[in-house]
Amino acid sequence: MICSGESTPQVKAIEEHIEEELKSEGVSFLRVEGLRYCNWVLMDYGDVIVHVFEVEMRAFYELEKLWIDARRIPIE
């Protein structure tokens, strides 16, 4: 999953929300990287990897290009 926030506080808030929601469902992450700066946070849940980017960082790395053929699922 790849998503983005407009600022580092928003990226942190998104990360915290994902962690809280999944924890309430009994799902814990294996590892989290990037919390020091919060411009790109990677959350490893084993079968699912969550990338939470700042908008500029997402545009720079363009991870979507690595998965260009993957099915996209818009989430609102």
N, C-alpha and C positions, 0 to 999 in steps of 0.2 A: 504494500500500500504506500502510495506517495501522496503527501499533502503538504500544504504550506501555510504559514502565518505571516502577517504583515510586519511583525517585530519580534525581537528575542523574547519579550515577556509573553507574547501571544504563542510563540512556539513552545515555550515552557508550559503554558496553560493547556495547550493541546496535548502535550505529552502527559501531563498530570491527569487530565480527563480520561485519556485512553487507558492509562495505568489503573485508575480508580474503577472505571467501568468493567474492565476485564477482570480485575481482582475480585470485584463483587460477584462475578460469574465463576470464580474459582480458577481463573487463568493467570499464571504468573509469568513474567518475562524471564528469559534465560540470561540476558545481558542488555544493558543500556549503555550507549556511548554518546558523547557530545553534550552532556548536561553542563559542562563547565562554561561553554560559550553560548549554547542554545541557538546557534545559527544553522545547525544540522544535527538533529537527534535521530539516532538509529535505535530502534527497539526490536530485539530479537525474541520472538515467541516460538522459535523452532520452525514450524511449518509456515509461519507468516513473519515477514519482516516489515516493520513500519518505519518509513522515513518521514520525518517532519522537518521541513526546510523553512528558512526565511525565503521570501520571494526571490531576492537577488541570487541567493546561493542555489536555489532550485534552477533558475535560468542558466547559471554558470555551468553546473554539472550535467544538466539535461539527462537525468537517469532514464527518463521515458524512452529515449532513443535506444537504450539497451534492450528494452522490452517492446519495440515498435510493433511486433506481431501479436503481442498479448491482448487478450480481450480487456477492454476498459469498462469499468463499472462506476458510473458517476454516483456519488453519495452527497446528499444535501444535508 
